């Protein structure tokens, strides 16, 4: 099992709360989606100056 797979398994069995800044951008929205798939709590923060609100729906 790779380190990445071990981390995913750990996150599936332990729920944490994450603050993701820039959540409406490309990287932030993908991070948000992956954390939600791993059953994590996510608080997103963005000024929407460069991100797109459509990325977080």
C-alpha positions as CSV (number, residue, x, y, z in Angstrom):
1,X,0.0,0.0,0.0
2,X,1.4,3.4,-1.0
3,X,1.7,6.4,1.4
4,X,-1.1,8.1,-0.5
5,X,-3.4,5.1,-0.1
6,X,-2.6,5.0,3.6
7,X,-3.5,8.7,3.9
8,X,-6.8,8.2,2.1
9,X,-7.6,5.2,4.4
10,X,-6.8,7.3,7.5
11,X,-9.0,10.2,6.3
12,X,-11.9,7.9,5.6
13,X,-11.8,6.6,9.1
14,X,-11.0,9.9,10.9
15,X,-13.0,13.1,10.2
16,X,-11.2,16.4,10.4
17,X,-12.3,20.0,9.7
18,X,-10.4,21.7,6.9
19,X,-10.2,25.4,5.9
20,X,-9.6,25.7,2.2
21,X,-8.8,29.2,0.9
22,X,-9.3,29.9,-2.7
23,X,-12.0,27.3,-2.9
24,X,-13.6,28.7,-6.0
25,X,-10.3,28.3,-8.0
26,X,-9.1,25.3,-9.9
27,X,-6.9,23.8,-7.2
28,X,-9.2,24.8,-4.3
29,X,-12.3,23.3,-5.9
30,X,-10.6,20.1,-6.7
31,X,-9.3,19.8,-3.2
32,X,-12.8,20.5,-1.8
33,X,-14.3,17.8,-3.9
34,X,-11.7,15.2,-2.9
35,X,-12.0,16.1,0.8
36,X,-15.8,15.7,0.6
37,X,-15.4,12.3,-1.1
38,X,-13.2,11.3,1.9
39,X,-16.0,12.3,4.3
40,X,-14.2,15.4,5.7
41,X,-15.7,18.6,6.9
42,X,-14.7,21.6,4.8
43,X,-15.0,25.3,5.3
44,X,-14.3,27.2,2.1
45,X,-13.1,30.8,1.8
46,X,-12.8,32.8,-1.3
47,X,-12.9,36.5,-2.4
48,X,-14.2,35.5,-5.9
49,X,-11.8,38.0,-7.5
50,X,-10.3,35.3,-9.8
51,X,-12.2,32.1,-9.0
52,X,-15.6,31.1,-10.4
53,X,-18.6,30.5,-8.1
54,X,-19.7,27.8,-10.5
55,X,-16.7,25.7,-9.3
56,X,-18.2,25.3,-5.8
57,X,-21.7,24.1,-6.7
